[in-house]
């Protein structure tokens, strides 16, 4: 369903890129809210080597109907060659909050 609310995860290398993404996505009504969690440590395999980096995790609230537009904008702005972007449908939540999310990105 196109009005399904998604919680999307995206990691960023630093405060500046996290803030720029949050400002753009909310400012352009591609997301209702972007929460930033600093101090995340990510360990992953990249180009054959195991790496650990400090990152900020973004929690992006949007809808399934706006996901592709949000993804396109995020990929255009993100500094990583291969940004993490995972959208998870919200199946249980406060209905009034879900209504607010939907209203913020459709207005």
C-alpha positions as CSV (number, residue, x, y, z in Angstrom):
1,X,0.0,0.0,0.0
2,X,1.4,3.4,-1.0
3,X,0.6,5.1,2.3
4,X,2.5,2.5,4.3
5,X,4.9,4.3,6.6
6,X,8.6,3.2,6.4
7,X,11.4,3.5,8.8
8,X,14.6,3.8,6.7
9,X,18.1,3.3,8.0
10,X,21.0,5.1,6.4
11,X,24.6,5.6,7.8
12,X,26.7,8.7,7.2
13,X,30.4,9.3,7.8
14,X,30.1,12.6,9.7
15,X,27.9,15.2,11.2
16,X,27.9,17.5,8.2
17,X,26.7,14.9,5.7
18,X,24.1,13.6,8.1
19,X,22.7,17.1,8.7
20,X,22.8,18.0,4.9
21,X,20.8,14.8,4.2
22,X,18.3,15.4,7.0
23,X,17.8,19.0,5.9
24,X,17.3,18.1,2.2
25,X,14.9,15.2,2.8
26,X,12.7,17.0,5.3
27,X,12.9,20.3,3.5
28,X,11.8,18.7,0.2
29,X,9.0,16.7,1.9
30,X,10.6,13.4,1.0
31,X,10.7,12.5,4.8
32,X,8.6,13.7,7.7
33,X,11.4,13.4,10.1
34,X,15.1,12.3,10.2
35,X,16.5,11.3,13.6
36,X,20.3,11.3,13.9
37,X,22.1,8.9,16.1
38,X,25.8,9.8,16.5
39,X,28.5,7.5,17.9
40,X,27.6,4.4,15.8
41,X,30.5,2.1,15.1
42,X,30.1,0.0,11.9
43,X,32.3,-3.0,11.0
44,X,32.0,-4.2,7.4
45,X,33.9,-5.7,4.5
46,X,34.7,-3.2,1.8
47,X,36.9,-3.9,-1.2
48,X,38.2,-7.1,0.3
49,X,39.2,-5.7,3.7
50,X,37.4,-5.6,7.1
51,X,37.0,-2.0,8.2
52,X,35.5,-0.3,11.3
53,X,34.4,3.4,11.1
54,X,32.6,5.9,13.2
55,X,29.3,6.9,11.7
56,X,26.0,8.6,12.3
57,X,22.8,6.5,11.8
58,X,19.9,8.3,10.2
59,X,16.3,7.1,11.0
60,X,14.3,8.4,8.1
61,X,10.5,8.4,8.3
62,X,8.7,8.4,5.0
63,X,6.1,6.4,3.1
64,X,6.3,3.7,0.5
65,X,4.9,6.1,-2.1
66,X,7.7,8.5,-1.5
67,X,10.5,6.0,-1.1
68,X,11.8,6.0,-4.7
69,X,12.0,9.8,-4.8
70,X,13.6,9.9,-1.4
71,X,16.1,7.2,-2.4
72,X,17.1,9.1,-5.6
73,X,17.7,12.3,-3.6
74,X,19.7,10.5,-0.9
75,X,21.9,8.8,-3.5
76,X,22.5,12.1,-5.2
77,X,23.6,13.8,-2.0
78,X,25.3,11.0,-0.1
79,X,29.2,11.0,0.0
80,X,29.5,7.2,0.0
81,X,30.0,5.2,-3.2
82,X,27.5,2.6,-1.9
83,X,25.2,4.1,0.8
84,X,23.3,2.0,3.2
85,X,19.5,2.5,2.7
86,X,17.1,0.0,4.1
87,X,13.4,0.7,4.4
88,X,11.3,-1.3,6.9
89,X,7.5,-1.1,6.8
90,X,6.0,0.1,10.1
91,X,3.3,-2.5,11.1
92,X,2.6,-1.4,14.7
93,X,2.7,2.3,15.8
94,X,0.7,5.2,17.3
95,X,-1.9,5.9,14.6
96,X,-1.8,9.6,15.1
97,X,2.0,9.6,14.6
98,X,1.6,7.7,11.3
99,X,-1.0,10.1,10.2
100,X,1.4,13.0,10.9
101,X,4.1,11.3,8.9
102,X,1.8,10.9,5.9
103,X,0.6,14.6,6.2
104,X,4.2,16.0,6.3
105,X,5.3,14.5,3.0
106,X,2.1,15.1,1.1
107,X,1.5,18.7,1.9
